C-alpha cells in the first residue's frame, strides 16, 4: 500500500484510515512499515504455502509465496529510499537505527526487518549506530553476522562480511545514536 501511495502522491495514513473503515479490515494491519517481522508470522505463511501445495492448490500457494516476496520487497525498497535520499550513497555516513527488535517493548529480534535493512545499508558501507533498549549488543552483532537464507536458492547461504559488522556501534541512548547521523 505504501509503495502505491508513494507512486501516486497519496498520503498513506489517509488511505489506511479510509480503508480501515471497512469492518472486515483491521486498521492496525494497514500501517505502512518496512515489512513484517516476528518468526511466527513468516513461519505461519510458509506453513500455508506447504498446506496449499499438499492439497493441490498451487495457485493459492503462489499467492502466499508472494506475500513473503512483497515483504522482502518492502525491505529492499526501504534501503533504496534511504540511499536515494542521501545522494545515492550512504558510504562512510553514520545512519542511526532507532529500534532493532521486530516491535517495540520486546528484545525479540527473530525475523526483524531491521536485520535486512541494516545489512542493506552496510552493503553500501554505511556506519550504523543502533539503539534499542531491549536488545543487547551481542544479539545485534550475532543477527548482523548471521548468514542469510536465500529462499530462491535454498542450497546457498549469503555470508555477511566481517568488516560490515565492524561498521556497527550499539549505543544505549537515542541521543548518542543520532548524534552526527545523516
Secondary structure, DSSP 8 states (H G I E B T S, - for coil): -HHHHHHHT--HHHHHHHHTTSTTS-GGGG---S----HHHHHHHHHHHHHHHHTT-HHHHHHHHHHHHHHHHHHHHHHHHHHHHTTT--TT-EEEEE--SSSTT----TT-HHHHHHHHHHHTT-EEEEE-TTS-HHHHHHHHHS-EE-STTTT-EE---HHHHHTEEEESSHHHHHTT--
